[in-house]
Structures are given as C-alpha cells and as structure tokens.
Amino acid sequence: MVQRTLAIVKPDAVAAGNTGNIIGLIEKNGFRILAMRMQHLKRAEAEGFYAVHKGKGFFEELIEFMTEGPVVLLALEREDAVAKWREVMGATDPAKAAEGTIRKLYGTNIGRNASHGSDSVENAATEVAWFFRGSELS
C-alpha cells in the first residue's frame, strides 16, 4: 500500500554537510519526494512537534538539539513508506544501527542521530500535516 511519511534531516547531519547524501539514499530506496524545505525550527515549533515526549528526561535536550540549526523537512511517498523509511534510517542508537543505514553512516549517538521518521501510518499523517499544507505536496 502506498503511504506517506515524514523525514527530517536533523541539525547534526545538516551541519556536517550530509543532507545530499541522505537525500540520495532516500531516492535510491524508491521514495518519491512530495515536498522538501530547509527550516530553522523555533522552540515553540519543536515543542509542539515533540509534545508526546514532554515530561520525559530527554525532552529539553531534544528541543535544544532540534533548534540549534536548520533541519531539512521531507514528505515522502512509496509502498510501505513508514516501515521502509525506518529501515533506511536504522536503529535510534547509531551504535546499534545496521551497516549502510543513515544513522550508522551519519549519526553520532542516540541523541544526535541524523534523522527522524514517523513511527506509524497515523503519526505520519499528523507529522506531514504539521509541516506541510496539502497544496505543498506534489
């Protein structure tokens, strides 16, 4: 089934100049990029997006990280997009991620792991809509 998912190239990967490499992996794995833009998230945007994690020990660190520099936001589409994107990203902890995955190649640690991906079809719809209006999705 064709699905949509949200991908974020996080500030660490953007700052390290790995955005192009990550976009290459996205395309190599059969994703269609429906929308893409670079944006420096404001604190309120990051807090709203990651509200599900509010109250957890890592929340403040996550918000500071996600607002420290620009990110690249992408709305992706393909068959089984959510599961496939999570496979391409690799495990949250780059040390445990499979060889050739984005997080293994470009992540530093569990907190600075180069990319974000929706964890379910339902969350993907919400996350894509958080950053992109319907008219932006080509």
SVG drawing of the C-alpha trace seen along z (x, -y; Angstrom):
<svg xmlns="http://www.w3.org/2000/svg" viewBox="-4 -30 35 34">
<polyline fill="none" stroke="black" stroke-width="0.4" points="0.0,0.0 1.4,-3.4 1.9,-5.6 3.4,-8.9 5.8,-9.6 7.7,-12.5 11.5,-12.5 13.7,-15.1 17.4,-15.5 18.4,-16.7 20.7,-19.7 23.8,-17.5 23.6,-16.0 22.8,-19.3 25.7,-21.0 28.1,-18.1 27.1,-18.5 25.3,-15.2 22.0,-16.4 22.7,-15.5 24.0,-12.0 20.8,-11.4 18.6,-12.6 20.5,-10.3 19.7,-7.4 16.0,-8.4 15.8,-8.4 17.9,-5.2 15.4,-3.4 12.5,-4.3 10.9,-7.2 9.2,-10.0 9.8,-13.4 6.5,-15.1 7.7,-18.2 11.0,-19.4 12.3,-22.5 15.1,-23.7 13.9,-25.4 15.3,-26.6 12.7,-25.4 11.6,-27.8 11.4,-26.5 7.6,-26.5 7.5,-24.5 9.9,-21.9 8.0,-21.7 4.7,-21.2 6.0,-18.6 7.6,-16.6 4.9,-17.2 4.4,-13.5 7.8,-13.4 7.1,-16.3 7.9,-15.4 10.5,-12.7 14.1,-13.2 15.4,-13.8 12.8,-16.3 14.7,-19.5 17.9,-18.1 15.8,-17.1 14.3,-20.6 17.6,-22.3 19.2,-20.0 16.3,-20.4 16.5,-24.2 20.3,-24.6 20.5,-24.8 18.5,-24.2 16.8,-20.9 15.5,-19.6 11.9,-18.5 10.7,-16.0 7.3,-14.5 8.0,-11.1 5.8,-8.6 6.2,-4.9 4.9,-1.5 5.1,-0.8 6.8,-4.2 6.7,-4.2 8.4,-0.8 10.8,-1.3 11.9,-4.7 12.5,-3.4 14.6,-0.5 16.6,-3.0 17.2,-5.2 18.3,-2.3 18.1,-1.9 17.8,-5.0 21.2,-4.4 23.8,-4.6 26.0,-2.1 23.2,0.5 22.1,-0.5 22.8,1.8 25.6,1.1 24.7,-1.3 21.8,-2.9 21.6,-6.7 22.1,-6.6 25.1,-4.2 26.6,-6.4 25.9,-9.9 24.7,-9.6 26.9,-10.4 24.9,-9.0 21.3,-8.2 20.5,-11.9 22.3,-13.1 21.2,-10.5 20.9,-12.4 17.3,-11.7 13.7,-11.5 11.0,-9.3 7.3,-8.7 6.7,-5.6 3.2,-4.7 0.9,-5.5 -1.3,-7.5 1.6,-9.6 2.9,-10.0 -0.3,-11.7 -0.2,-14.0 3.5,-14.8 3.4,-15.5 0.4,-17.9 2.4,-19.6 5.0,-20.9 3.3,-20.8 0.0,-22.1 -1.8,-19.9 -1.1,-22.3 2.6,-21.9 2.5,-18.1 3.2,-17.5"/>
</svg>
